[in-house]
């Protein structure tokens, strides 16, 4: 966890009793709420609730990958999304990452076959996930 | 800064945004109720 937080992000912890106005400012309505912002302060990802370490890390890196996607660095976003699938394959987040890896590849190349290939992957992985249902419209 | 699990957490979000803008890094904000 520390690698991302030390190298690629500025970590900030806001306590509800110390800074309730900051909770209000960012619409944090439950704890924990984890929000990833890009370098310009634009929110790119948020999730709420406690998670075990592996699931937490998958969300943490999903936020990082969403940041790459938001700045239109689609090749890097694809690499990061696929890394989540590889490193945290048993998390629910892996299915979301697989979906967005396909979108990123399509955005990077303009080649719709990237979406079809992702849909095909969902036929054997994460088949019960909402992301598999969403990808099903890409199947030829 | 607050420190837990080896990570140096800032406590001022606007300072974090300023540091992120200057360094090109992202901001990861943990809105929490657990003791700092």
Backbone of each chain as nested JSON, in Angstrom:
{
  "chains": [
    {"id": "A", "residues": [
      {"number": 1, "name": "UNK", "atoms": {"N": [0.829, -1.199, 0.0], "CA": [0.0, 0.0, 0.0], "C": [0.859, 1.242, 0.0]}},
      {"number": 2, "name": "UNK", "atoms": {"N": [1.972, 1.181, 0.766], "CA": [2.775, 2.385, 0.945], "C": [3.401, 2.849, -0.355]}},
      {"number": 3, "name": "UNK", "atoms": {"N": [3.673, 1.918, -1.287], "CA": [4.35, 2.304, -2.517], "C": [3.547, 3.355, -3.284]}},
      {"number": 4, "name": "UNK", "atoms": {"N": [2.27, 3.106, -3.474], "CA": [1.439, 4.083, -4.181], "C": [1.299, 5.363, -3.363]}},
      {"number": 5, "name": "UNK", "atoms": {"N": [1.063, 5.192, -2.078], "CA": [0.815, 6.378, -1.252], "C": [2.081, 7.203, -1.052]}},
      {"number": 6, "name": "UNK", "atoms": {"N": [3.243, 6.565, -1.089], "CA": [4.487, 7.308, -0.92], "C": [4.979, 7.928, -2.225]}},
      {"number": 7, "name": "UNK", "atoms": {"N": [4.825, 7.192, -3.31], "CA": [5.443, 7.62, -4.566], "C": [4.514, 8.419, -5.462]}},
      {"number": 8, "name": "UNK", "atoms": {"N": [3.282, 7.983, -5.57], "CA": [2.397, 8.538, -6.602], "C": [1.283, 9.41, -6.051]}},
      {"number": 9, "name": "UNK", "atoms": {"N": [1.143, 9.451, -4.741], "CA": [0.018, 10.201, -4.182], "C": [0.457, 10.97, -2.943]}},
      {"number": 10, "name": "UNK", "atoms": {"N": [-0.295, 11.999, -2.659], "CA": [-0.14, 12.717, -1.402], "C": [-1.268, 12.221, -0.495]}},
      {"number": 11, "name": "UNK", "atoms": {"N": [-0.936, 11.454, 0.552], "CA": [-1.987, 10.912, 1.404], "C": [-2.433, 11.926, 2.458]}},
      {"number": 12, "name": "UNK", "atoms": {"N": [-3.73, 12.027, 2.624], "CA": [-4.267, 12.956, 3.623], "C": [-5.388, 12.257, 4.382]}},
      {"number": 13, "name": "UNK", "atoms": {"N": [-5.366, 12.386, 5.69], "CA": [-6.383, 11.737, 6.523], "C": [-7.199, 12.814, 7.225]}},
      {"number": 14, "name": "UNK", "atoms": {"N": [-8.511, 12.751, 7.067], "CA": [-9.419, 13.736, 7.643], "C": [-10.282, 13.04, 8.69]}},
      {"number": 15, "name": "UNK", "atoms": {"N": [-10.212, 13.516, 9.919], "CA": [-11.001, 12.899, 10.983], "C": [-12.326, 13.627, 11.159]}},
      {"number": 16, "name": "UNK", "atoms": {"N": [-13.378, 12.865, 11.29], "CA": [-14.723, 13.445, 11.296], "C": [-14.933, 14.415, 12.461]}},
      {"number": 17, "name": "UNK", "atoms": {"N": [-14.306, 14.14, 13.585], "CA": [-14.521, 15.022, 14.733], "C": [-13.64, 16.27, 14.654]}},
      {"number": 18, "name": "UNK", "atoms": {"N": [-12.501, 16.152, 13.979], "CA": [-11.584, 17.291, 13.882], "C": [-11.943, 18.24, 12.747]}},
      {"number": 19, "name": "UNK", "atoms": {"N": [-12.439, 17.667, 11.649], "CA": [-12.677, 18.5, 10.47], "C": [-14.022, 18.152, 9.803]}},
      {"number": 20, "name": "UNK", "atoms": {"N": [-15.118, 18.312, 10.549], "CA": [-16.42, 17.98, 9.956], "C": [-16.744, 18.834, 8.733]}},
      {"number": 21, "name": "UNK", "atoms": {"N": [-16.184, 20.044, 8.684], "CA": [-16.448, 20.917, 7.529], "C": [-15.832, 20.365, 6.246]}},
      {"number": 22, "name": "UNK", "atoms": {"N": [-14.737, 19.609, 6.385], "CA": [-14.115, 19.013, 5.193], "C": [-14.955, 17.831, 4.715]}},
      {"number": 23, "name": "UNK", "atoms": {"N": [-15.524, 17.088, 5.671], "CA": [-16.474, 16.031, 5.291], "C": [-17.619, 16.646, 4.471]}},
      {"number": 24, "name": "UNK", "atoms": {"N": [-18.153, 17.752, 4.974], "CA": [-19.281, 18.413, 4.308], "C": [-18.867, 18.907, 2.919]}},
      {"number": 25, "name": "UNK", "atoms": {"N": [-17.701, 19.491, 2.857], "CA": [-17.201, 20.062, 1.59], "C": [-17.094, 19.022, 0.485]}},
      {"number": 26, "name": "UNK", "atoms": {"N": [-16.702, 17.804, 0.85], "CA": [-16.506, 16.77, -0.169], "C": [-17.626, 15.719, -0.167]}},
      {"number": 27, "name": "UNK", "atoms": {"N": [-18.682, 15.986, 0.593], "CA": [-19.821, 15.08, 0.564], "C": [-19.528, 13.707, 1.124]}},
      {"number": 28, "name": "UNK", "atoms": {"N": [-18.594, 13.622, 2.061], "CA": [-18.307, 12.334, 2.701], "C": [-19.372, 12.087, 3.769]}},
      {"number": 29, "name": "UNK", "atoms": {"N": [-20.168, 11.041, 3.575], "CA": [-21.322, 10.819, 4.438], "C": [-21.192, 9.596, 5.318]}},
      {"number": 30, "name": "UNK", "atoms": {"N": [-20.067, 8.907, 5.191], "CA": [-19.878, 7.68, 5.975], "C": [-18.383, 7.467, 6.123]}},
      {"number": 31, "name": "UNK", "atoms": {"N": [-17.992, 6.694, 7.117], "CA": [-16.571, 6.405, 7.266], "C": [-16.329, 4.896, 7.208]}},
      {"number": 32, "name": "UNK", "atoms": {"N": [-15.184, 4.479, 6.645], "CA": [-14.3, 5.368, 5.905], "C": [-14.821, 5.677, 4.507]}},
      {"number": 33, "name": "UNK", "atoms": {"N": [-14.545, 6.879, 4.036], "CA": [-14.743, 7.229, 2.626], "C": [-13.365, 7.536, 2.064]}},
      {"number": 34, "name": "UNK", "atoms": {"N": [-12.987, 6.862, 0.999], "CA": [-11.662, 7.002, 0.394], "C": [-11.819, 7.643, -0.973]}},
      {"number": 35, "name": "UNK", "atoms": {"N": [-11.192, 8.776, -1.151], "CA": [-11.362, 9.533, -2.395], "C": [-9.999, 9.774, -3.037]}},
      {"number": 36, "name": "UNK", "atoms": {"N": [-9.931, 9.51, -4.337], "CA": [-8.713, 9.773, -5.107], "C": [-8.964, 10.977, -6.008]}},
      {"number": 37, "name": "UNK", "atoms": {"N": [-8.059, 11.941, -5.942], "CA": [-8.132, 13.138, -6.772], "C": [-6.918, 13.159, -7.699]}},
      {"number": 38, "name": "UNK", "atoms": {"N": [-7.08, 13.748, -8.891], "CA": [-5.917, 13.92, -9.756], "C": [-5.107, 15.13, -9.288]}},
      {"number": 39, "name": "UNK", "atoms": {"N": [-4.017, 15.41, -9.983], "CA": [-3.101, 16.47, -9.543], "C": [-3.756, 17.844, -9.576]}},
      {"number": 40, "name": "UNK", "atoms": {"N": [-4.846, 17.959, -10.334], "CA": [-5.559, 19.238, -10.394], "C": [-6.687, 19.32, -9.376]}},
      {"number": 41, "name": "UNK", "atoms": {"N": [-6.809, 18.314, -8.53], "CA": [-7.824, 18.333, -7.494], "C": [-9.187, 17.821, -7.925]}},
      {"number": 42, "name": "UNK", "atoms": {"N": [-9.245, 17.229, -9.116], "CA": [-10.52, 16.694, -9.593], "C": [-10.696, 15.264, -9.088]}},
      {"number": 43, "name": "UNK", "atoms": {"N": [-11.858, 14.983, -8.511], "CA": [-12.113, 13.629, -8.008], "C": [-12.186, 12.648, -9.163]}},
      {"number": 44, "name": "UNK", "atoms": {"N": [-11.439, 11.524, -9.039], "CA": [-11.48, 10.511, -10.094], "C": [-12.052, 9.186, -9.599]}},
      {"number": 45, "name": "UNK", "atoms": {"N": [-12.095, 8.995, -8.277], "CA": [-12.618, 7.72, -7.769], "C": [-12.931, 7.841, -6.287]}},
      {"number": 46, "name": "UNK", "atoms": {"N": [-13.968, 7.127, -5.859], "CA": [-14.324, 7.128, -4.439], "C": [-14.952, 5.788, -4.073]}},
      {"number": 47, "name": "UNK", "atoms": {"N": [-14.661, 5.316, -2.879], "CA": [-15.381, 4.154, -2.356], "C": [-15.558, 4.301, -0.86]}},
      {"number": 48, "name": "UNK", "atoms": {"N": [-16.599, 3.649, -0.365], "CA": [-16.934, 3.766, 1.043], "C": [-16.907, 2.389, 1.699]}},
      {"number": 49, "name": "UNK", "atoms": {"N": [-16.594, 2.39, 2.979], "CA": [-16.671, 1.17, 3.77], "C": [-15.345, 0.471, 3.936]}},
      {"number": 50, "name": "UNK", "atoms": {"N": [-15.224, -0.217, 5.073], "CA": [-14.009, -0.977, 5.381], "C": [-13.905, -2.196, 4.479]}},
      {"number": 51, "name": "UNK", "atoms": {"N": [-12.692, -2.519, 4.064], "CA": [-12.442, -3.723, 3.276], "C": [-11.168, -4.401, 3.771]}},
      {"number": 52, "name": "UNK", "atoms": {"N": [-11.094, -5.734, 3.64], "CA": [-9.834, -6.436, 3.923], "C": [-8.728, -5.913, 3.009]}},
      {"number": 53, "name": "UNK", "atoms": {"N": [-7.498, -6.193, 3.375], "CA": [-6.346, -5.579, 2.719], "C": [-6.324, -5.771, 1.209]}},
      {"number": 54, "name": "UNK", "atoms": {"N": [-6.548, -7.008, 0.753], "CA": [-6.432, -7.267, -0.682], "C": [-7.475, -6.476, -1.469]}},
      {"number": 55, "name": "UNK", "atoms": {"N": [-8.695, -6.438, -0.945], "CA": [-9.766, -5.686, -1.608], "C": [-9.488, -4.183, -1.552]}},
      {"number": 56, "name": "UNK", "atoms": {"N": [-8.984, -3.738, -0.399], "CA": [-8.649, -2.325, -0.25], "C": [-7.594, -1.909, -1.271]}},
      {"number": 57, "name": "UNK", "atoms": {"N": [-6.547, -2.729, -1.402], "CA": [-5.477, -2.411, -2.345], "C": [-6.0, -2.361, -3.775]}},
      {"number": 58, "name": "UNK", "atoms": {"N": [-6.891, -3.275, -4.101], "CA": [-7.453, -3.278, -5.455], "C": [-8.186, -1.969, -5.724]}},
      {"number": 59, "name": "UNK", "atoms": {"N": [-8.95, -1.489, -4.74], "CA": [-9.64, -0.2, -4.9], "C": [-8.65, 0.952, -4.974]}},
      {"number": 60, "name": "UNK", "atoms": {"N": [-7.62, 0.871, -4.149], "CA": [-6.602, 1.919, -4.14], "C": [-5.996, 2.077, -5.537]}},
      {"number": 61, "name": "UNK", "atoms": {"N": [-5.63, 0.935, -6.13], "CA": [-5.001, 0.985, -7.449], "C": [-6.023, 1.248, -8.558]}},
      {"number": 62, "name": "UNK", "atoms": {"N": [-7.275, 0.919, -8.297], "CA": [-8.297, 1.287, -9.278], "C": [-8.394, 2.815, -9.354]}},
      {"number": 63, "name": "UNK", "atoms": {"N": [-8.286, 3.462, -8.217], "CA": [-8.292, 4.926, -8.207], "C": [-7.125, 5.49, -8.994]}},
      {"number": 64, "name": "UNK", "atoms": {"N": [-5.975, 4.879, -8.833], "CA": [-4.795, 5.326, -9.581], "C": [-5.011, 5.134, -11.091]}},
      {"number": 65, "name": "UNK", "atoms": {"N": [-5.538, 3.975, -11.458], "CA": [-5.778, 3.7, -12.874], "C": [-6.832, 4.642, -13.445]}},
      {"number": 66, "name": "UNK", "atoms": {"N": [-7.855, 4.939, -12.633], "CA": [-8.882, 5.885, -13.086], "C": [-8.267, 7.263, -13.323]}},
      {"number": 67, "name": "UNK", "atoms": {"N": [-7.246, 7.589, -12.544], "CA": [-6.547, 8.853, -12.744], "C": [-5.863, 8.897, -14.102]}},
      {"number": 68, "name": "UNK", "atoms": {"N": [-5.203, 7.795, -14.475], "CA": [-4.569, 7.719, -15.795], "C": [-5.622, 7.816, -16.894]}},
      {"number": 69, "name": "UNK", "atoms": {"N": [-6.751, 7.159, -16.681], "CA": [-7.841, 7.206, -17.661], "C": [-8.367, 8.635, -17.793]}},
      {"number": 70, "name": "UNK", "atoms": {"N": [-8.535, 9.31, -16.65], "CA": [-9.09, 10.673, -16.655], "C": [-8.173, 11.647, -17.384]}},
      {"number": 71, "name": "UNK", "atoms": {"N": [-6.857, 11.408, -17.324], "CA": [-5.956, 12.315, -18.047], "C": [-5.683, 11.814, -19.472]}},
      {"number": 72, "name": "UNK", "atoms": {"N": [-6.495, 10.866, -19.883], "CA": [-6.491, 10.33, -21.251], "C": [-5.182, 9.608, -21.609]}},
      {"number": 73, "name": "UNK", "atoms": {"N": [-4.49, 9.118, -20.605], "CA": [-3.314, 8.28, -20.849], "C": [-3.818, 6.834, -20.883]}},
      {"number": 74, "name": "UNK", "atoms": {"N": [-4.485, 6.501, -22.0], "CA": [-5.234, 5.256, -22.047], "C": [-4.341, 4.011, -22.072]}},
      {"number": 75, "name": "UNK", "atoms": {"N": [-3.178, 4.11, -22.689], "CA": [-2.277, 2.957, -22.694], "C": [-1.803, 2.654, -21.271]}},
      {"number": 76, "name": "UNK", "atoms": {"N": [-1.463, 3.69, -20.53], "CA": [-1.046, 3.499, -19.15], "C": [-2.223, 3.012, -18.291]}},
      {"number": 77, "name": "UNK", "atoms": {"N": [-3.398, 3.557, -18.543], "CA": [-4.581, 3.122, -17.791], "C": [-4.824, 1.629, -18.023]}},
      {"number": 78, "name": "UNK", "atoms": {"N": [-4.738, 1.192, -19.284], "CA": [-4.948, -0.234, -19.577], "C": [-3.95, -1.09, -18.807]}},
      {"number": 79, "name": "UNK", "atoms": {"N": [-2.676, -0.654, -18.819], "CA": [-1.646, -1.416, -18.109], "C": [-1.975, -1.521, -16.619]}},
      {"number": 80, "name": "UNK", "atoms": {"N": [-2.423, -0.412, -16.054], "CA": [-2.72, -0.408, -14.618], "C": [-3.977, -1.229, -14.299]}},
      {"number": 81, "name": "UNK", "atoms": {"N": [-4.99, -1.142, -15.152], "CA": [-6.193, -1.948, -14.912], "C": [-5.865, -3.444, -14.978]}},
      {"number": 82, "name": "UNK", "atoms": {"N": [-5.07, -3.824, -15.98], "CA": [-4.71, -5.245, -16.108], "C": [-3.842, -5.713, -14.941]}},
      {"number": 83, "name": "UNK", "atoms": {"N": [-3.037, -4.807, -14.414], "CA": [-2.209, -5.154, -13.259], "C": [-3.089, -5.47, -12.048]}},
      {"number": 84, "name": "UNK", "atoms": {"N": [-4.188, -4.757, -11.907], "CA": [-5.129, -5.031, -10.813], "C": [-5.713, -6.444, -10.979]}},
      {"number": 85, "name": "UNK", "atoms": {"N": [-6.098, -6.781, -12.211], "CA": [-6.665, -8.114, -12.476], "C": [-5.638, -9.19, -12.134]}},
      {"number": 86, "name": "UNK", "atoms": {"N": [-4.388, -8.909, -12.493], "CA": [-3.324, -9.897, -12.273], "C": [-2.983, -10.042, -10.787]}},
      {"number": 87, "name": "UNK", "atoms": {"N": [-2.902, -8.909, -10.079], "CA": [-2.43, -8.937, -8.694], "C": [-3.527, -9.191, -7.672]}},
      {"number": 88, "name": "UNK", "atoms": {"N": [-4.774, -8.855, -8.03], "CA": [-5.884, -9.001, -7.084], "C": [-7.062, -9.716, -7.757]}},
      {"number": 89, "name": "UNK", "atoms": {"N": [-6.794, -10.901, -8.319], "CA": [-7.797, -11.555, -9.174], "C": [-9.054, -12.006, -8.447]}},
      {"number": 90, "name": "UNK", "atoms": {"N": [-8.969, -12.167, -7.138], "CA": [-10.134, -12.689, -6.417], "C": [-10.998, -11.591, -5.816]}},
      {"number": 91, "name": "UNK", "atoms": {"N": [-10.693, -10.362, -6.089], "CA": [-11.492, -9.259, -5.566], "C": [-12.607, -8.912, -6.558]}},
      {"number": 92, "name": "UNK", "atoms": {"N": [-13.665, -8.311, -6.034], "CA": [-14.751, -7.846, -6.906], "C": [-14.263, -6.743, -7.826]}},
      {"number": 93, "name": "UNK", "atoms": {"N": [-13.285, -6.007, -7.358], "CA": [-12.742, -4.9, -8.14], "C": [-12.059, -5.386, -9.41]}},
      {"number": 94, "name": "UNK", "atoms": {"N": [-11.555, -6.613, -9.402], "CA": [-10.862, -7.146, -10.574], "C": [-11.787, -7.159, -11.79]}},
      {"number": 95, "name": "UNK", "atoms": {"N": [-13.06, -7.468, -11.571], "CA": [-14.002, -7.485, -12.691], "C": [-14.177, -6.083, -13.272]}},
      {"number": 96, "name": "UNK", "atoms": {"N": [-14.255, -5.108, -12.398], "CA": [-14.375, -3.72, -12.863], "C": [-13.11, -3.314, -13.624]}},
      {"number": 97, "name": "UNK", "atoms": {"N": [-11.962, -3.728, -13.096], "CA": [-10.691, -3.388, -13.74], "C": [-10.592, -4.041, -15.121]}},
      {"number": 98, "name": "UNK", "atoms": {"N": [-11.063, -5.289, -15.227], "CA": [-11.033, -5.966, -16.52], "C": [-11.891, -5.214, -17.537]}},
      {"number": 99, "name": "UNK", "atoms": {"N": [-13.069, -4.786, -17.093], "CA": [-13.97, -4.013, -17.961], "C": [-13.263, -2.75, -18.475]}},
      {"number": 100, "name": "UNK", "atoms": {"N": [-12.685, -2.009, -17.535], "CA": [-12.073, -0.737, -17.912], "C": [-10.781, -0.928, -18.693]}},
      {"number": 101, "name": "UNK", "atoms": {"N": [-10.141, -2.094, -18.56], "CA": [-8.962, -2.349, -19.395], "C": [-9.38, -2.414, -20.857]}},
      {"number": 102, "name": "UNK", "atoms": {"N": [-10.53, -3.026, -21.103], "CA": [-11.031, -3.094, -22.475], "C": [-11.397, -1.721, -23.017]}},
      {"number": 103, "name": "UNK", "atoms": {"N": [-12.045, -0.927, -22.172], "CA": [-12.407, 0.433, -22.587], "C": [-11.143, 1.245, -22.882]}},
      {"number": 104, "name": "UNK", "atoms": {"N": [-10.137, 1.082, -22.025], "CA": [-8.895, 1.844, -22.2], "C": [-8.216, 1.457, -23.508]}},
      {"number": 105, "name": "UNK", "atoms": {"N": [-8.194, 0.153, -23.793], "CA": [-7.543, -0.293, -25.04], "C": [-8.302, 0.25, -26.248]}},
      {"number": 106, "name": "UNK", "atoms": {"N": [-9.618, 0.224, -26.161], "CA": [-10.427, 0.781, -27.254], "C": [-10.147, 2.279, -27.423]}},
      {"number": 107, "name": "UNK", "atoms": {"N": [-10.087, 2.991, -26.293], "CA": [-9.819, 4.435, -26.347], "C": [-8.427, 4.712, -26.919]}},
      {"number": 108, "name": "UNK", "atoms": {"N": [-7.481, 3.841, -26.587], "CA": [-6.098, 4.051, -27.036], "C": [-5.937, 3.749, -28.515]}},
      {"number": 109, "name": "UNK", "atoms": {"N": [-6.696, 2.781, -29.024], "CA": [-6.463, 2.299, -30.389], "C": [-7.595, 2.617, -31.359]}},
      {"number": 110, "name": "UNK", "atoms": {"N": [-8.796, 2.857, -30.816], "CA": [-9.95, 3.049, -31.695], "C": [-10.43, 1.749, -32.305]}},
      {"number": 111, "name": "UNK", "atoms": {"N": [-9.876, 0.649, -31.842], "CA": [-10.189, -0.666, -32.405], "C": [-11.26, -1.351, -31.552]}},
      {"number": 112, "name": "UNK", "atoms": {"N": [-12.448, -1.487, -32.124], "CA": [-13.567, -2.052, -31.374], "C": [-13.367, -3.519, -31.011]}},
      {"number": 113, "name": "UNK", "atoms": {"N": [-12.41, -4.167, -31.67], "CA": [-12.178, -5.575, -31.327], "C": [-11.671, -5.708, -29.883]}},
      {"number": 114, "name": "UNK", "atoms": {"N": [-11.1, -4.635, -29.341], "CA": [-10.656, -4.666, -27.943], "C": [-11.85, -4.9, -27.015]}},
      {"number": 115, "name": "UNK", "atoms": {"N": [-12.983, -4.308, -27.366], "CA": [-14.181, -4.501, -26.547], "C": [-14.709, -5.925, -26.698]}},
      {"number": 116, "name": "UNK", "atoms": {"N": [-14.688, -6.43, -27.922], "CA": [-15.177, -7.796, -28.141], "C": [-14.308, -8.805, -27.391]}},
      {"number": 117, "name": "UNK", "atoms": {"N": [-13.001, -8.588, -27.423], "CA": [-12.103, -9.507, -26.715], "C": [-12.359, -9.476, -25.209]}},
      {"number": 118, "name": "UNK", "atoms": {"N": [-12.632, -8.291, -24.694], "CA": [-12.937, -8.183, -23.262], "C": [-14.235, -8.914, -22.946]}},
      {"number": 119, "name": "UNK", "atoms": {"N": [-15.228, -8.739, -23.798], "CA": [-16.494, -9.45, -23.596], "C": [-16.267, -10.956, -23.598]}},
      {"number": 120, "name": "UNK", "atoms": {"N": [-15.387, -11.416, -24.476], "CA": [-15.077, -12.855, -24.527], "C": [-14.416, -13.323, -23.233]}},
      {"number": 121, "name": "UNK", "atoms": {"N": [-13.545, -12.494, -22.685], "CA": [-12.896, -12.86, -21.411], "C": [-13.922, -13.017, -20.304]}},
      {"number": 122, "name": "UNK", "atoms": {"N": [-14.936, -12.189, -20.336], "CA": [-15.97, -12.254, -19.301], "C": [-16.841, -13.509, -19.422]}},
      {"number": 123, "name": "UNK", "atoms": {"N": [-16.698, -14.234, -20.515], "CA": [-17.457, -15.486, -20.631], "C": [-16.886, -16.569, -19.735]}},
      {"number": 124, "name": "UNK", "atoms": {"N": [-15.621, -16.389, -19.359], "CA": [-14.979, -17.401, -18.507], "C": [-14.539, -16.862, -17.154]}},
      {"number": 125, "name": "UNK", "atoms": {"N": [-14.508, -15.53, -16.986], "CA": [-14.058, -14.934, -15.723], "C": [-15.121, -13.957, -15.228]}},
      {"number": 126, "name": "UNK", "atoms": {"N": [-15.322, -13.942, -13.955], "CA": [-16.253, -12.985, -13.322], "C": [-17.621, -13.009, -14.013]}},
      {"number": 127, "name": "UNK", "atoms": {"N": [-18.059, -14.199, -14.338], "CA": [-19.26, -14.332, -15.166], "C": [-20.526, -13.815, -14.487]}},
      {"number": 128, "name": "UNK", "atoms": {"N": [-20.537, -13.813, -13.154], "CA": [-21.732, -13.357, -12.439], "C": [-21.682, -11.874, -12.066]}},
      {"number": 129, "name": "UNK", "atoms": {"N": [-20.656, -11.2, -12.475], "CA": [-20.513, -9.789, -12.088], "C": [-21.356, -8.876, -12.978]}},
      {"number": 130, "name": "UNK", "atoms": {"N": [-21.687, -7.718, -12.443], "CA": [-22.375, -6.713, -13.252], "C": [-21.52, -6.294, -14.436]}},
      {"number": 131, "name": "UNK", "atoms": {"N": [-20.184, -6.354, -14.241], "CA": [-19.285, -5.919, -15.313], "C": [-19.346, -6.881, -16.488]}},
      {"number": 132, "name": "UNK", "atoms": {"N": [-19.57, -8.144, -16.213], "CA": [-19.752, -9.113, -17.298], "C": [-21.032, -8.799, -18.067]}},
      {"number": 133, "name": "UNK", "atoms": {"N": [-22.068, -8.419, -17.324], "CA": [-23.328, -8.045, -17.996], "C": [-23.125, -6.81, -18.854]}},
      {"number": 134, "name": "UNK", "atoms": {"N": [-22.393, -5.828, -18.312], "CA": [-22.159, -4.595, -19.072], "C": [-21.338, -4.88, -20.332]}},
      {"number": 135, "name": "UNK", "atoms": {"N": [-20.376, -5.776, -20.219], "CA": [-19.512, -6.088, -21.361], "C": [-20.232, -6.956, -22.396]}},
      {"number": 136, "name": "UNK", "atoms": {"N": [-21.316, -7.585, -21.978], "CA": [-21.988, -8.525, -22.884], "C": [-22.496, -7.827, -24.145]}},
      {"number": 137, "name": "UNK", "atoms": {"N": [-22.764, -6.522, -24.065], "CA": [-23.249, -5.821, -25.258], "C": [-22.135, -5.662, -26.297]}},
      {"number": 138, "name": "UNK", "atoms": {"N": [-20.903, -5.908, -25.908], "CA": [-19.776, -5.788, -26.856], "C": [-19.562, -7.071, -27.648]}},
      {"number": 139, "name": "UNK", "atoms": {"N": [-20.178, -8.144, -27.195], "CA": [-19.936, -9.44, -27.851], "C": [-20.508, -9.415, -29.255]}},
      {"number": 140, "name": "UNK", "atoms": {"N": [-19.778, -10.027, -30.163], "CA": [-20.244, -10.032, -31.559], "C": [-21.215, -11.176, -31.77]}}
    ]},
    {"id": "B", "residues": [
      {"number": 1, "name": "UNK", "atoms": {"N": [1.981, 16.34, 10.25], "CA": [1.542, 15.104, 9.606], "C": [1.225, 14.033, 10.643]}},
      {"number": 2, "name": "UNK", "atoms": {"N": [0.264, 13.214, 10.364], "CA": [-0.035, 12.075, 11.224], "C": [0.616, 10.842, 10.605]}},
      {"number": 3, "name": "UNK", "atoms": {"N": [1.06, 9.95, 11.439], "CA": [1.737, 8.76, 10.917], "C": [1.053, 7.502, 11.438]}},
      {"number": 4, "name": "UNK", "atoms": {"N": [0.696, 6.617, 10.521], "CA": [0.207, 5.292, 10.898], "C": [0.605, 4.346, 9.79]}},
      {"number": 5, "name": "UNK", "atoms": {"N": [0.899, 3.126, 10.121], "CA": [1.338, 2.078, 9.195], "C": [2.454, 2.569, 8.28]}},
      {"number": 6, "name": "UNK", "atoms": {"N": [3.332, 3.421, 8.805], "CA": [4.491, 3.847, 8.043], "C": [4.221, 4.91, 6.999]}},
      {"number": 7, "name": "UNK", "atoms": {"N": [3.013, 5.348, 6.872], "CA": [2.668, 6.352, 5.869], "C": [2.568, 7.721, 6.545]}},
      {"number": 8, "name": "UNK", "atoms": {"N": [3.134, 8.722, 5.921], "CA": [3.032, 10.079, 6.452], "C": [1.777, 10.74, 5.889]}},
      {"number": 9, "name": "UNK", "atoms": {"N": [0.772, 10.821, 6.738], "CA": [-0.51, 11.385, 6.294], "C": [-0.535, 12.883, 6.609]}},
      {"number": 10, "name": "UNK", "atoms": {"N": [-0.866, 13.672, 5.634], "CA": [-1.138, 15.071, 5.909], "C": [-2.513, 15.174, 6.56]}},
      {"number": 11, "name": "UNK", "atoms": {"N": [-2.785, 16.285, 7.206], "CA": [-4.106, 16.499, 7.804], "C": [-4.824, 17.692, 7.167]}},
      {"number": 12, "name": "UNK", "atoms": {"N": [-4.105, 18.426, 6.324], "CA": [-4.715, 19.587, 5.666], "C": [-4.935, 19.286, 4.195]}},
      {"number": 13, "name": "UNK", "atoms": {"N": [-6.188, 19.22, 3.797], "CA": [-6.465, 18.777, 2.42], "C": [-6.044, 19.821, 1.401]}},
      {"number": 14, "name": "UNK", "atoms": {"N": [-6.144, 21.09, 1.737], "CA": [-5.722, 22.099, 0.761], "C": [-4.202, 22.088, 0.601]}},
      {"number": 15, "name": "UNK", "atoms": {"N": [-3.495, 21.794, 1.678], "CA": [-2.045, 21.626, 1.571], "C": [-1.697, 20.426, 0.713]}},
      {"number": 16, "name": "UNK", "atoms": {"N": [-2.493, 19.373, 0.837], "CA": [-2.271, 18.178, 0.021], "C": [-2.51, 18.491, -1.456]}},
      {"number": 17, "name": "UNK", "atoms": {"N": [-3.562, 19.249, -1.746], "CA": [-3.833, 19.631, -3.144], "C": [-2.68, 20.473, -3.704]}},
      {"number": 18, "name": "UNK", "atoms": {"N": [-2.18, 21.378, -2.883], "CA": [-1.084, 22.238, -3.329], "C": [0.178, 21.402, -3.623]}},
      {"number": 19, "name": "UNK", "atoms": {"N": [0.468, 20.464, -2.72], "CA": [1.63, 19.596, -2.929], "C": [1.442, 18.742, -4.178]}},
      {"number": 20, "name": "UNK", "atoms": {"N": [0.231, 18.246, -4.378], "CA": [-0.046, 17.419, -5.552], "C": [0.099, 18.232, -6.83]}},
      {"number": 21, "name": "UNK", "atoms": {"N": [-0.382, 19.469, -6.819], "CA": [-0.293, 20.315, -8.006], "C": [1.167, 20.586, -8.363]}},
      {"number": 22, "name": "UNK", "atoms": {"N": [1.965, 20.82, -7.344], "CA": [3.38, 21.139, -7.585], "C": [4.173, 19.931, -8.057]}},
      {"number": 23, "name": "UNK", "atoms": {"N": [3.793, 18.747, -7.597], "CA": [4.588, 17.551, -7.878], "C": [3.981, 16.639, -8.937]}},
      {"number": 24, "name": "UNK", "atoms": {"N": [2.743, 16.957, -9.37], "CA": [2.097, 16.116, -10.364], "C": [1.595, 14.801, -9.81]}},
      {"number": 25, "name": "UNK", "atoms": {"N": [1.516, 14.718, -8.488], "CA": [1.01, 13.483, -7.87], "C": [-0.498, 13.579, -7.659]}},
      {"number": 26, "name": "UNK", "atoms": {"N": [-1.105, 12.47, -7.314], "CA": [-2.524, 12.422, -7.0], "C": [-2.699, 12.69, -5.509]}},
      {"number": 27, "name": "UNK", "atoms": {"N": [-3.943, 12.889, -5.09], "CA": [-4.246, 12.996, -3.663], "C": [-5.129, 11.812, -3.287]}},
      {"number": 28, "name": "UNK", "atoms": {"N": [-4.725, 11.124, -2.217], "CA": [-5.561, 10.049, -1.69], "C": [-6.063, 10.482, -0.328]}},
      {"number": 29, "name": "UNK", "atoms": {"N": [-7.359, 10.721, -0.224], "CA": [-7.94, 11.254, 1.005], "C": [-8.737, 10.173, 1.731]}},
      {"number": 30, "name": "UNK", "atoms": {"N": [-8.417, 10.003, 2.989], "CA": [-9.089, 9.019, 3.846], "C": [-9.942, 9.79, 4.84]}},
      {"number": 31, "name": "UNK", "atoms": {"N": [-11.262, 9.793, 4.61], "CA": [-12.197, 10.426, 5.542], "C": [-12.575, 9.363, 6.56]}},
      {"number": 32, "name": "UNK", "atoms": {"N": [-12.142, 9.544, 7.806], "CA": [-12.206, 8.445, 8.744], "C": [-12.701, 8.899, 10.102]}},
      {"number": 33, "name": "UNK", "atoms": {"N": [-13.105, 7.934, 10.91], "CA": [-13.518, 8.204, 12.283], "C": [-12.633, 7.475, 13.283]}},
      {"number": 34, "name": "UNK", "atoms": {"N": [-11.687, 6.698, 12.748], "CA": [-10.779, 5.955, 13.623], "C": [-9.751, 6.917, 14.22]}},
      {"number": 35, "name": "UNK", "atoms": {"N": [-9.209, 6.602, 15.382], "CA": [-8.181, 7.46, 15.971], "C": [-7.008, 7.646, 15.033]}},
      {"number": 36, "name": "UNK", "atoms": {"N": [-6.503, 8.881, 14.973], "CA": [-5.363, 9.166, 14.092], "C": [-4.073, 8.637, 14.703]}}
    ]}
  ]
}
